[in-house]
């Protein structure tokens, strides 16, 4: 078994703590399968010991017991059949500290199986001739009461008793809850003393019960009403279904633009989303929603976790004008109010990544808004670019918008590289001379920062993608851009991450990657112009070893372009006819020449 496999199996339990419900089947299978393979089980145990010993060494502490790895969840396990293997470890492990660990593990198993007399004799025999191990075993077999340990054990017993009482109390309460609803399902559909727009405890607990059973932690999913039938019966399940469908119409979610808390999802919104999910399982119901219902559905959709509900795409196609107007209002508010230091995760973010159906109708509206306003938040500007870029707006319009922003004194300085990137993408002919001029006016440090942001905004980075028109993607422009970026993003300041371990990428990392991507894009293009552009770079590049590399790339490009495919028969025939016509046209000239001679 490979070291990588052991590392993954050793680390997996801790990772699964965060996704336990989704990975429950895998967790259960590994807990059974690993102990069934003794070699893997034992190797994994000792890998966990090794990892723990490394952590202890950082604290300048030894590891002579398996308690630290045993108290956390793991895939390995030991039973009665494992006991002889553990005794062998006590005698055979080359590291003395491992012998103490093996003894502790063997004693733990001995204790778990009620201390069989034969095992006691075998434990004593395994430590024979090794006084330190004998002393440790004697202390385990005849422990002296430790006041701290005694207090801890008493507290643990007290906690277990309290926990058992709590579980019994909760079990009795749940049984009473189930019986009460089964006796009167109307409590779910028409809770007494509440307005139609208020969620009752009955409704909330049923919804949470469904969500817990679904194992979903990524969406507000309490719509599987049929999951209630086995425990509560059909009448309660149908009452829950009807209550949820009725509720979403009665309640009107408050949006962030209206004062809602950004990091809070009220129970009423969750229950309303549940009702919508139940009703819109039938896609035909989407078309039947009136204007007010459509508005409410869109309000709920903005609260969904990780995107939009499953019905959202079909909903937008059938209610496109309403959806466009609704989201434009929220996006307009978000663009106007988001501060520079904020991380916006609201309407713009979700529309960019989860609602491509709205891009074509929102793009012209966003373009018009940007023409008349300034965006303070750079992330919001990037999201707006992605929506506008996905609609195939004419390049001239986008270049014009970028030029307006570049020449507007109100445009924040940190956004100028973004707008230069937009203009270069749409109209490199006019943008590149202006970009050179702008960079020459800056100090070397400022030009470097400007170039870093520009290159990432033009080509994208690890954290932000761009939708490119690609106007600059030709050999001449790529050559000019590559030289220009090397003049400001200088190689001598590059970050070398090789062999440096884990790191968090910075703008500089993305910028130097983007700079070299320009040459990669040039190198991929098949043409004589590409060959000559690479040769020119080999002459003009400021770094010598780049020049040598580029000459080799030019030769490779020429060789590849010179490798013609064999002609087909029809191509040979066409060439023959063309050459025959040429010779026929030239024959009078040849005859005159012959006569002269």
C-alpha positions as CSV (number, residue, x, y, z in Angstrom):
1,X,0.0,0.0,0.0
2,X,1.3,3.4,-0.9
3,X,2.3,6.2,1.4
4,X,-0.2,8.4,-0.3
5,X,-3.0,6.0,0.5
6,X,-2.1,5.9,4.1
7,X,-1.8,9.7,4.3
8,X,-5.3,10.1,2.8
9,X,-6.9,7.5,5.1
10,X,-5.2,9.1,8.1
11,X,-6.4,12.6,7.3
12,X,-9.9,11.7,6.0
13,X,-11.6,11.3,9.4
14,X,-10.9,14.9,10.4
15,X,-12.0,16.2,7.0
16,X,-15.2,14.1,7.2
17,X,-16.2,15.9,10.4
18,X,-17.2,18.8,8.2
19,X,-19.2,16.8,5.7
20,X,-20.4,13.9,7.8
21,X,-23.9,13.6,6.5
22,X,-22.9,13.7,2.8
23,X,-20.1,11.1,3.3
24,X,-21.9,8.8,5.8
25,X,-21.9,5.8,3.4
26,X,-18.2,6.1,2.7
27,X,-17.4,6.6,6.3
28,X,-19.4,3.5,7.3
29,X,-17.8,1.4,4.6
30,X,-14.2,2.4,5.5
31,X,-14.8,1.8,9.2
32,X,-15.7,-1.8,8.2
33,X,-13.3,-2.5,5.4
34,X,-10.1,-1.2,6.9
35,X,-10.1,-3.5,10.0
36,X,-11.0,-6.4,7.7
37,X,-7.6,-6.0,6.1
38,X,-5.1,-6.5,8.9
39,X,-2.0,-5.2,7.0
40,X,-3.8,-2.0,6.0
41,X,-5.3,-1.6,9.4
42,X,-1.9,-1.9,11.2
43,X,-0.1,0.3,8.7
44,X,-2.7,3.0,9.1
45,X,-2.5,2.8,12.9
46,X,1.3,3.3,12.8
47,X,0.9,6.1,10.2
48,X,-1.4,7.9,12.7
49,X,1.1,7.4,15.5
50,X,3.9,8.8,13.2
51,X,1.8,11.9,12.4
52,X,0.9,12.4,16.1
53,X,4.6,12.0,17.1
54,X,5.6,14.7,14.6
55,X,3.1,17.1,16.1
56,X,4.3,16.3,19.6
57,X,7.9,16.8,18.6
58,X,7.0,20.4,17.7
59,X,6.0,20.8,21.3
60,X,9.2,19.1,22.4
61,X,7.1,16.2,23.8
62,X,7.5,12.4,23.4
63,X,4.8,10.0,22.4
64,X,4.7,6.7,24.4
65,X,1.0,6.1,24.4
66,X,-1.7,5.7,21.8
67,X,-4.3,7.7,23.8
68,X,-4.0,10.9,21.6
69,X,-4.8,8.9,18.4
70,X,-7.4,6.6,20.0
71,X,-9.5,9.5,21.4
72,X,-10.2,10.9,18.0
73,X,-12.2,9.2,15.3
74,X,-10.3,6.8,13.0
75,X,-10.8,3.9,10.5
76,X,-8.4,1.4,12.1
77,X,-9.7,-0.9,14.9
78,X,-8.4,-3.8,17.0
79,X,-10.2,-6.9,18.4
80,X,-9.3,-10.2,20.1
81,X,-7.7,-11.5,16.9
82,X,-5.4,-8.5,16.8
83,X,-4.0,-9.1,20.3
84,X,-1.1,-11.5,19.2
85,X,0.0,-8.9,16.6
86,X,0.2,-6.2,19.3
87,X,2.3,-8.5,21.6
88,X,4.7,-8.9,18.6
89,X,5.0,-5.1,18.3
90,X,6.0,-4.9,22.0
91,X,8.9,-7.1,21.3
92,X,9.8,-6.3,17.7
93,X,9.2,-2.5,17.0
94,X,12.7,-1.0,16.4
95,X,11.9,2.3,18.0
96,X,11.6,2.0,21.8
97,X,8.9,4.6,22.0
98,X,6.9,2.5,19.6
99,X,7.3,-0.4,22.0
100,X,5.6,1.6,24.7
101,X,2.9,2.6,22.3
102,X,2.3,-1.0,21.4
103,X,2.2,-2.0,25.1
104,X,-0.4,0.7,25.8
105,X,-2.5,-0.4,22.8
106,X,-2.3,-4.1,23.8
107,X,-3.3,-3.2,27.4
108,X,-6.2,-1.1,26.1
109,X,-7.5,-4.1,24.1
110,X,-6.8,-6.4,27.1
111,X,-9.0,-4.0,29.2
112,X,-11.7,-3.8,26.6
113,X,-12.1,-7.6,26.7
114,X,-12.4,-7.9,30.5
115,X,-8.8,-8.8,31.2
116,X,-8.6,-12.5,30.3
117,X,-6.1,-14.2,32.6
118,X,-4.2,-15.8,29.7
119,X,-3.7,-12.4,28.1
120,X,-2.3,-11.1,31.4
121,X,0.3,-13.8,31.3
122,X,1.1,-13.0,27.7
123,X,1.5,-9.3,28.4
124,X,3.9,-10.0,31.3
125,X,5.9,-12.3,29.0
126,X,6.1,-9.7,26.3
127,X,7.9,-7.3,28.6
128,X,10.3,-9.8,30.2
129,X,13.8,-8.6,30.2
130,X,12.9,-5.0,29.6
131,X,12.6,-3.2,33.0
132,X,11.1,0.1,31.6
133,X,8.4,-1.8,29.9
134,X,7.8,-3.9,32.9
135,X,7.4,-0.8,35.1
136,X,5.0,0.7,32.7
137,X,2.9,-2.5,32.5
138,X,2.9,-2.8,36.3
139,X,1.6,0.8,36.6
140,X,-1.1,-0.2,34.1
141,X,-2.1,-3.4,35.9
142,X,-1.9,-1.8,39.4
143,X,-2.6,1.9,38.9
144,X,-2.3,4.3,41.8
145,X,-5.4,6.6,42.1
146,X,-4.7,9.9,40.5
147,X,-6.8,12.7,42.1
148,X,-7.0,14.6,38.9
149,X,-7.9,11.5,36.9
150,X,-10.5,10.5,39.5
151,X,-12.1,13.9,39.3
152,X,-12.1,13.7,35.5
153,X,-13.7,10.2,35.5
154,X,-16.3,11.4,38.0
155,X,-17.1,14.4,35.8
156,X,-17.3,12.1,32.7
157,X,-19.7,9.7,34.5
158,X,-21.8,12.7,35.5
159,X,-21.8,14.0,32.0
160,X,-22.8,10.6,30.6
161,X,-25.7,10.4,33.1
162,X,-26.9,13.9,32.2
163,X,-26.5,13.1,28.5
164,X,-28.6,9.9,28.9
165,X,-31.3,11.8,30.7
166,X,-31.3,14.5,28.1
167,X,-31.6,12.0,25.3
168,X,-34.4,10.2,27.1
169,X,-36.2,13.5,27.6
170,X,-35.8,14.5,24.0
171,X,-37.0,11.1,22.8
172,X,-40.1,11.4,25.0
173,X,-40.7,14.9,23.7
174,X,-40.4,13.8,20.1
175,X,-42.7,10.8,20.7
176,X,-45.3,13.2,22.2
177,X,-44.8,15.6,19.3
178,X,-45.4,12.8,16.7
179,X,-48.4,11.5,18.5
180,X,-49.9,14.9,18.9
181,X,-49.6,15.7,15.2
182,X,-50.9,12.3,14.2
183,X,-53.9,12.9,16.4
184,X,-54.6,16.4,14.9
185,X,-52.9,17.0,11.6
186,X,-54.7,20.3,11.4
187,X,-52.2,21.8,13.8
188,X,-49.7,21.7,10.9
189,X,-52.0,23.2,8.3
190,X,-53.8,25.8,10.5
191,X,-51.6,26.5,13.6
192,X,-53.7,28.2,16.3
193,X,-52.9,31.8,17.2
194,X,-50.7,32.6,14.3
195,X,-51.1,34.8,11.2
196,X,-50.9,33.1,7.8
197,X,-47.4,34.8,7.3
198,X,-46.0,33.3,10.5
199,X,-44.2,29.9,10.8
200,X,-45.3,27.7,13.7
201,X,-43.0,25.5,15.7
202,X,-44.8,22.4,14.3
203,X,-44.0,23.5,10.7
204,X,-40.4,24.4,11.6
205,X,-39.6,21.2,13.4
206,X,-41.1,19.1,10.5
207,X,-39.0,21.0,8.0
208,X,-35.8,20.6,10.0
209,X,-36.6,16.9,10.4
210,X,-36.8,16.5,6.6
211,X,-33.6,18.5,6.1
212,X,-31.7,16.4,8.7
213,X,-32.8,13.3,6.9
214,X,-31.9,14.5,3.5
215,X,-28.3,15.1,4.5
216,X,-28.2,18.4,2.5
217,X,-26.1,21.2,4.0
218,X,-25.8,23.1,0.7
219,X,-29.4,24.1,0.1
220,X,-32.5,25.0,2.1
221,X,-34.2,21.8,1.2
222,X,-37.2,20.7,3.2
223,X,-39.4,19.9,0.3
224,X,-39.4,16.1,0.5
225,X,-42.8,16.0,2.4
226,X,-43.3,12.3,1.6
227,X,-40.3,11.5,4.0
228,X,-42.7,12.2,6.8
229,X,-45.1,9.4,5.9
230,X,-43.3,6.5,7.6
231,X,-43.2,8.2,11.0
232,X,-46.1,10.7,11.0
233,X,-48.5,9.1,8.5
234,X,-50.0,10.4,5.2
235,X,-52.3,13.0,6.8
236,X,-49.6,14.9,8.6
237,X,-47.3,14.7,5.5
238,X,-50.1,16.2,3.3
239,X,-50.9,18.8,5.9
240,X,-47.2,19.9,5.9
241,X,-47.2,20.0,2.1
242,X,-50.3,22.1,1.9
243,X,-49.1,24.4,4.7
244,X,-45.8,25.1,2.9
245,X,-47.5,25.8,-0.4
246,X,-50.0,28.2,1.3
247,X,-47.3,29.9,3.3
248,X,-45.0,31.1,0.5
249,X,-47.8,33.1,-1.0
250,X,-48.8,34.7,2.4
251,X,-45.2,35.7,3.4
252,X,-43.2,38.4,1.6
253,X,-39.4,38.2,2.1
254,X,-37.6,41.4,2.9
255,X,-34.6,42.0,0.6
256,X,-31.3,43.5,1.5
257,X,-32.2,46.6,-0.5
258,X,-35.1,47.0,1.9
259,X,-33.0,46.5,5.1
260,X,-32.7,42.7,5.5
261,X,-29.7,41.4,7.4
262,X,-27.1,40.1,4.8
263,X,-26.0,37.0,6.8
264,X,-29.4,35.8,8.1
265,X,-32.0,33.6,6.6
266,X,-35.3,33.7,8.6
267,X,-37.2,30.5,9.2
268,X,-40.1,32.0,7.3
269,X,-37.9,32.3,4.1
270,X,-36.8,28.7,4.5
271,X,-40.4,27.5,4.8
272,X,-41.4,29.6,1.9
273,X,-38.6,28.1,-0.3
274,X,-39.9,24.7,0.8
275,X,-43.4,25.5,-0.4
276,X,-42.1,26.8,-3.7
277,X,-40.0,23.7,-4.2
278,X,-43.0,21.5,-3.6
279,X,-45.3,23.4,-5.9
280,X,-42.9,24.0,-8.7
281,X,-41.8,20.3,-8.9
282,X,-44.5,20.4,-11.6
283,X,-43.0,22.8,-14.1
284,X,-46.4,23.6,-15.6
285,X,-47.3,25.5,-12.5
286,X,-44.6,28.1,-13.2
287,X,-46.5,29.5,-16.2
288,X,-49.6,29.9,-14.0
289,X,-48.0,32.3,-11.5
290,X,-49.4,35.9,-11.7
291,X,-47.2,39.0,-11.4
292,X,-47.4,39.2,-7.6
293,X,-46.6,35.6,-7.2
294,X,-43.7,35.8,-9.6
295,X,-42.3,38.7,-7.6
296,X,-42.5,36.8,-4.4
297,X,-40.9,33.7,-6.0
298,X,-37.9,35.9,-7.1
299,X,-37.6,37.3,-3.6
300,X,-37.3,33.8,-2.2
301,X,-34.8,32.7,-4.8
302,X,-32.3,35.3,-3.7
303,X,-32.1,33.6,-0.3
304,X,-31.2,30.2,-1.6
305,X,-27.8,28.8,-0.6
306,X,-25.2,28.2,-3.3
307,X,-27.0,29.6,-6.2
308,X,-30.7,29.4,-7.0
309,X,-33.4,26.8,-6.6
310,X,-33.8,24.1,-9.2
311,X,-36.9,25.7,-10.7
312,X,-35.2,29.1,-11.2
313,X,-33.9,28.6,-14.8
314,X,-37.2,27.5,-16.1
315,X,-39.0,30.3,-14.2
316,X,-36.8,33.0,-15.8
317,X,-37.4,31.6,-19.3
318,X,-41.1,31.9,-18.7
319,X,-41.1,35.2,-16.8
320,X,-38.0,36.8,-18.4
321,X,-39.2,40.5,-18.3
322,X,-40.2,40.2,-14.6
323,X,-37.0,38.4,-13.6
324,X,-34.8,40.9,-15.5
325,X,-36.5,43.9,-13.9
326,X,-36.4,42.4,-10.5
327,X,-32.7,41.5,-10.6
328,X,-31.7,44.8,-12.2
329,X,-33.3,46.7,-9.3
330,X,-31.2,44.6,-6.8
331,X,-28.1,44.8,-8.9
332,X,-28.5,48.6,-9.2
333,X,-28.8,48.9,-5.5
334,X,-25.7,46.6,-5.0
335,X,-23.6,48.6,-7.4
336,X,-24.6,51.9,-5.8
337,X,-24.1,50.8,-2.1
338,X,-21.2,48.3,-2.1
339,X,-18.2,49.9,-0.4
340,X,-14.6,49.3,-1.8
341,X,-13.6,47.0,1.1
342,X,-16.7,44.8,1.0
343,X,-16.8,41.2,-0.4
344,X,-20.1,41.2,-2.3
345,X,-21.9,37.9,-2.4
346,X,-25.4,38.9,-3.4
347,X,-27.4,39.4,-6.6
348,X,-24.4,40.1,-8.9
349,X,-22.4,37.2,-7.8
350,X,-25.3,34.7,-8.1
351,X,-26.4,36.0,-11.5
352,X,-22.9,35.7,-12.8
353,X,-22.3,32.1,-11.8
354,X,-25.8,30.7,-11.5
355,X,-28.1,32.6,-13.9
356,X,-26.7,32.7,-17.4
357,X,-30.3,32.8,-18.6
358,X,-30.4,36.5,-17.5
359,X,-27.1,37.7,-18.9
360,X,-28.4,38.7,-22.3
361,X,-31.2,40.9,-20.9
362,X,-29.2,42.4,-18.1
363,X,-26.1,43.2,-20.1
364,X,-27.4,46.3,-22.0
365,X,-29.0,47.6,-18.8
366,X,-25.7,47.2,-16.9
367,X,-23.7,48.8,-19.7
368,X,-26.0,51.8,-19.6
369,X,-25.8,52.1,-15.8
370,X,-22.0,52.0,-16.0
371,X,-22.0,54.8,-18.6
372,X,-23.7,57.0,-16.1
373,X,-22.3,55.9,-12.8
374,X,-19.1,54.9,-11.0
375,X,-18.8,51.6,-9.2
376,X,-16.9,51.8,-5.9
377,X,-16.4,48.1,-5.4
378,X,-13.9,46.5,-7.7
379,X,-15.4,43.0,-7.4
380,X,-18.8,44.4,-8.4
381,X,-17.1,45.9,-11.5
382,X,-15.6,42.5,-12.4
383,X,-19.0,40.8,-12.0
384,X,-20.6,43.4,-14.3
385,X,-17.8,42.9,-16.9
386,X,-18.6,39.1,-16.9
387,X,-22.3,39.8,-17.6
388,X,-21.7,42.4,-20.2
389,X,-19.0,40.2,-21.9
390,X,-21.3,37.2,-22.1
391,X,-23.9,39.0,-24.3
392,X,-21.8,39.6,-27.5
393,X,-22.3,43.3,-27.4
394,X,-20.4,45.1,-30.2
395,X,-16.7,45.5,-29.5
396,X,-17.0,49.2,-30.4
397,X,-19.6,49.8,-27.7
398,X,-17.5,48.1,-25.1
399,X,-14.4,50.0,-26.2
400,X,-16.3,53.3,-26.1
401,X,-17.5,52.6,-22.5
402,X,-14.0,51.8,-21.4
403,X,-12.6,55.0,-23.0
404,X,-15.3,57.0,-21.3
405,X,-14.3,55.6,-17.9
406,X,-10.5,56.1,-18.6
407,X,-11.0,59.7,-19.4
408,X,-13.5,60.4,-16.6
409,X,-11.7,62.1,-13.7
410,X,-14.2,60.5,-11.3
411,X,-13.1,57.0,-12.1
412,X,-11.2,55.5,-9.1
413,X,-7.5,55.2,-9.8
414,X,-7.4,51.4,-8.9
415,X,-10.0,50.8,-11.6
416,X,-8.1,52.3,-14.5
417,X,-6.1,49.1,-15.2
418,X,-9.4,47.3,-15.4
419,X,-10.8,49.7,-18.0
420,X,-7.6,49.7,-20.0
421,X,-7.8,45.9,-20.1
422,X,-11.5,46.1,-21.3
423,X,-10.5,48.6,-24.0
424,X,-7.4,46.6,-25.1
425,X,-9.6,43.4,-25.4
426,X,-12.1,45.3,-27.5
427,X,-9.9,47.7,-29.5
428,X,-6.2,47.0,-29.2
429,X,-5.3,49.3,-32.1
430,X,-6.2,52.5,-30.3
431,X,-5.8,51.1,-26.7
432,X,-2.1,50.0,-26.9
433,X,-0.6,53.4,-27.7
434,X,-2.7,55.0,-25.0
435,X,-1.6,52.3,-22.6
436,X,2.1,52.9,-23.3
437,X,1.6,56.6,-22.7
438,X,-0.2,56.0,-19.4
439,X,2.5,53.6,-18.2
440,X,5.3,56.1,-19.1
441,X,3.7,58.7,-16.9
442,X,3.9,56.5,-13.8
443,X,6.8,55.8,-11.5
444,X,8.5,52.4,-11.9
445,X,6.7,51.0,-8.8
446,X,3.3,52.4,-9.8
447,X,3.7,51.1,-13.4
448,X,4.5,47.7,-12.1
449,X,1.4,47.6,-9.9
450,X,-0.7,49.0,-12.9
451,X,0.8,46.3,-15.2
452,X,0.1,43.5,-12.7
453,X,-3.6,44.4,-12.4
454,X,-3.9,45.1,-16.1
455,X,-2.5,41.7,-17.1
456,X,-4.7,39.8,-14.7
457,X,-7.8,41.7,-15.8
458,X,-7.0,41.1,-19.4
459,X,-6.4,37.3,-19.1
460,X,-7.8,36.3,-15.8
461,X,-6.2,34.8,-12.7
462,X,-6.7,32.0,-10.2
463,X,-9.5,33.8,-8.4
464,X,-11.2,35.7,-11.2
465,X,-12.1,34.6,-14.8
466,X,-12.7,37.0,-17.7
467,X,-14.9,36.7,-20.7
468,X,-12.7,38.0,-23.6
469,X,-13.7,39.4,-26.9
470,X,-10.1,38.5,-28.0
471,X,-9.4,41.6,-30.2
472,X,-5.8,41.4,-29.0
473,X,-5.3,37.7,-29.9
474,X,-3.3,38.2,-33.1
475,X,0.5,37.8,-33.5
476,X,1.3,41.6,-33.8
477,X,-0.8,42.6,-30.7
478,X,0.4,39.7,-28.6
479,X,4.0,40.6,-29.4
480,X,3.5,44.2,-28.4
481,X,1.6,43.3,-25.2
482,X,4.3,40.8,-24.2
483,X,7.1,43.2,-24.6
484,X,5.1,45.9,-22.8
485,X,4.3,43.7,-19.9
486,X,7.9,42.5,-19.6
487,X,9.0,46.2,-19.4
488,X,6.8,46.8,-16.3
489,X,6.4,43.3,-14.7
490,X,10.1,42.6,-14.7
491,X,11.5,39.1,-14.5
492,X,14.0,40.0,-11.8
493,X,11.1,40.7,-9.4
494,X,9.2,37.5,-10.2
495,X,8.2,35.3,-7.3
496,X,9.7,31.8,-7.4
497,X,7.4,29.4,-5.5
498,X,9.0,26.2,-6.6
499,X,9.8,24.0,-3.6
500,X,8.6,26.6,-1.1
501,X,5.6,24.6,0.2
502,X,2.1,25.9,0.5
503,X,1.4,29.5,-0.3
504,X,-1.5,31.9,-0.9
505,X,-1.3,33.3,-4.5
506,X,-1.0,37.1,-4.8
507,X,-1.7,39.4,-7.7
508,X,2.0,39.2,-8.6
509,X,1.7,35.4,-9.0
510,X,-1.3,35.8,-11.3
511,X,0.4,38.7,-13.2
512,X,3.6,36.9,-14.0
513,X,1.6,33.9,-15.1
514,X,-0.6,36.1,-17.3
515,X,2.4,37.8,-18.8
516,X,3.9,34.4,-19.9
517,X,0.5,33.3,-21.1
518,X,0.7,36.0,-23.8
519,X,3.7,34.3,-25.3
520,X,1.9,31.0,-25.1
521,X,-1.1,32.4,-27.0
522,X,1.3,33.7,-29.6
523,X,3.2,30.5,-29.9
524,X,0.0,28.5,-30.6
525,X,-0.9,30.5,-33.7
526,X,0.2,29.0,-37.0
527,X,1.4,31.6,-39.6
528,X,4.5,33.3,-41.0
529,X,3.6,36.4,-39.0
530,X,3.8,34.4,-35.8
531,X,7.2,33.1,-36.8
532,X,8.5,36.6,-37.5
533,X,6.9,37.9,-34.3
534,X,8.7,35.3,-32.2
535,X,12.0,36.1,-34.0
536,X,11.5,39.8,-33.2
537,X,10.9,39.0,-29.6
538,X,14.1,37.0,-29.5
539,X,15.9,40.1,-30.6
540,X,14.1,42.6,-28.4
541,X,13.5,40.7,-25.2
542,X,15.3,42.3,-22.2
543,X,16.3,39.0,-20.6
544,X,18.9,36.9,-22.4
545,X,17.8,33.4,-21.6
546,X,14.3,34.3,-22.9
547,X,15.9,35.2,-26.2
548,X,17.6,31.8,-26.5
549,X,14.3,30.0,-25.7
550,X,12.4,32.1,-28.2
551,X,14.8,31.4,-31.1
552,X,14.1,27.7,-30.4
553,X,10.4,28.4,-30.4
554,X,10.6,30.2,-33.7
555,X,12.4,27.2,-35.3
556,X,9.8,24.8,-33.8
557,X,7.0,27.0,-35.2
558,X,8.5,27.1,-38.7
559,X,9.1,23.3,-38.6
560,X,5.5,22.6,-37.5
561,X,4.1,25.0,-40.2
562,X,6.3,23.4,-42.8
563,X,5.1,19.9,-42.2
564,X,2.4,19.7,-45.0
565,X,-0.1,16.9,-45.1
566,X,0.1,14.6,-48.1
567,X,-2.1,15.8,-51.0
568,X,-5.3,14.1,-51.9
569,X,-5.9,12.9,-55.5
570,X,-8.3,15.8,-56.2
571,X,-5.7,18.3,-54.9
572,X,-3.0,16.8,-57.2
573,X,-5.4,17.1,-60.2
574,X,-6.3,20.7,-59.3
575,X,-2.6,21.7,-59.1
576,X,-2.0,20.0,-62.5
577,X,-4.8,21.9,-64.2
578,X,-3.5,25.2,-62.7
579,X,0.0,24.6,-63.9
580,X,-1.3,23.5,-67.3
581,X,-3.3,26.8,-67.6
582,X,-0.2,28.7,-66.6
583,X,2.0,27.1,-69.3
584,X,-0.7,27.6,-72.0
585,X,-0.8,31.3,-71.2
586,X,2.9,31.5,-71.4
587,X,3.3,29.5,-74.7
588,X,3.1,32.6,-77.1
589,X,5.8,34.3,-75.1
590,X,7.9,31.1,-75.3
591,X,7.4,30.9,-79.0
592,X,8.5,34.5,-79.6
593,X,11.5,33.9,-77.4
594,X,12.4,30.8,-79.5
595,X,12.0,32.8,-82.7
596,X,14.3,35.5,-81.5
597,X,16.9,33.0,-80.6
